[in-house]
């Protein structure tokens, strides 16, 4: 098995606002974050209100445990 870092799922949020708050907290601590949503929010891509399927944050695998601690998971 490879020791290469890869992005792994960290958390899923029901809306873009909550996902953005968590993303900002992680990035402030130097953890890169990828954000994936199945589709734009109910008000379009400029405003991520409730999102069907939620918004998932991904972090590099070596940072997973630290990211979980920072978000209180």
C-alpha positions, 0 to 999 in steps of 0.5 A, a space after each residue: 500500500 502506498 504512503 502517498 497522501 490522498 484526499 479523504 472525506 472528513 465531514 458532510 454538511 447540509 448547506 454551504 454556509 456550514 461547510 464554508 465555516 468548517 473549511 475556513 477554520 481548517 485552512 486557518 490552521 494550514 490544512 488544505 480542503 477540497 469542497 464537493 457538492 453534488 449540485 448548487 444550492 436551492 438559490 443557485 451556485 452563487 448561494 449554497 443554501 440547502 444542498 441535496 446530498 450535502 457538501 462534503 469536505 475532503 482533507 489530505 489523509 495525513 491531516 485527517 486526525 488533526 482536522 477531526 480534532 479541530 472540528 470536534 469530531 
